[in-house]
Amino acid sequence: MADLFRLTLAQLNPSVGDLRGNAAKARAAWDQGRADGADLVALTEMFITGYQTQDLILKPAFQQAAITAIHQLATDCADGPALAIGGPAVQEGRLYNAYYILQGGRVTATVLKHHLPNDSLFDEKRVFTSADVHGPYIVNGVRIGSPICEDAWHPDVAETLAETGAEILLVPNGSPYHRGKPNLRLNLMISRVVETGLPLVYLNMVGGQDDQVFDGSSMVLNPGGHLAAQLPQFDEHITQITFRRTADGWRADAGEIAAIPPIGEADYRACVLSVADYFAKTGFKKAVLGLSGGIDSAIVAAIAADALGPENVRCVMLPSEFTSAHSLEDAEKCARALGCRLDTVPISAAQGAVLETLAPLFAGTDEGITEENIQSRLRGVMLMAISNKYGEMLLTTGNKSEMAVGYCTIYGDMNGGYNPAKDMYKTRMFLTAIWRNENHRAWMKGPAGEVIPERIITKPPSAELRANQTDQDSLPPYEVLDAILEGLVEREASVAELVAEGFDRATVKKIEHLLYIAEYKRFQSAPGTRLTQKAFWLDRRYPIANRFRDAT
């Protein structure tokens, strides 16, 4: 028996629906593995289709095309190492999430997923059939067990594989990012290693797909839970791991240990990657956004510049009579620091025309939120016109605090095709701005240094839709608001629990009410980067028409 087993790990970024492109990536990884003398080249869960496919996978033509692509890869990769790749399987009329082993020009094994996640943003039970646990497969004399993603989050599949002779566990994943996810994965995989006594390879994909960001962070663990290799977070990466047969079983040689960045940096990287991939995978190359001189639009501008390059980002200042001189100055300074184009499109004339048109209908009423929202909607009209004229995707700039309580104007500042700050509370926006000013990384396409002027960070936030307006005219201080929202949204805490934590009951009830009545706005909002386990869309699905209010 061989005493060495060489495994090439391909932590790559597939695109949903791009069967040809994904197959080409797989073939290139296999070519590299062959050149390096690999026994097996491994790719991630559902790699041939991209992930998540949602209901696209229910289309029979898509299923068949994906399966055909896998069999073509088997033919193309006949002369060299085995290739492991995820994709759909159809057996006896049932659809499965499968992991194929290709060697010698044919499919030598097909592993079918047993545990189908049905929580948070996953609903695999809706599209796939749960399979019985599959035993290990053999590659060049080594028995390998492959729990597919969720299968490794439970002890039974790995234990069954160990009991049926597996010598190494290879776990292919499509595991999206949220704060703290790398440590969560590490602890769970250590549990599987401790329970089975086997070395374990956790292989995860990277890349943005709509709201989700897959962050890689693949790793190799030896028995005892010792980390033998750690692949970088968010980067495509191919590496080879050498396993050696010992008296106590297979052990992985020490490999590279990439540092996992802290949460603040990881969040920002996720936003940048999600924008870059959303544009690349939908065919857009340039972005446009309204730059108000406030912190939210400044951060979105920085994210866009870092994702697309400053030359591909157009910032537009849309002043009204209520726009302060310092907002104009701050927006100009921010755009200049980022190296982005800045256009100025005043809305006062358009606002006057709309108010004049509506004057007969509004006669005898007091000015208020309606007139404020007209300004926001006019800005939306101007930005969408620029977007349509030049083919530049409009980025939305609202934060999670505003989205939660409806402090945003539907068909106004909510316009756009993507919102990278959608899952970031206002208080975290300030921290993010400070971090970006103080740090620069090789993956950032924007410039280093202070790209968000200090006054944008320190001045009181304001929508500037009326004279001397600040956000705290309508909302509690953001430190209070965000803490209450963290309770209501992230923890599903009751009113009584928040009051017990020291919050004013009337304030909590007000925020709860605003949270519920803004559901219709969120339902129509642009997709945005998922950073938490309670992002607004698939993670938190509430009814729009809803009369419940917590009476505790």
PyMOL commands that set and color helices and strands:
alter all, ss='L'
color gray80, all
select helices_A, chain A and resi 19-35+54-58+60-76+124-126+149-153+155-163+181-196+263-282+295-308+310-312+325-338+348-362+369-390+400-405+426-438+454-458+471-473+478-490+495-500+505-517+519-523
alter helices_A, ss='H'
color red, helices_A
select strands_A, chain A and resi 4-11+40-42+82-91+94-103+106-112+137-139+142-145+168-173+200-204+206-209+212-215+219-222+226-230+237-246+249-252+287-290+313-317+341-344+393-394
alter strands_A, ss='S'
color yellow, strands_A
deselect
rebuild
show_as cartoon
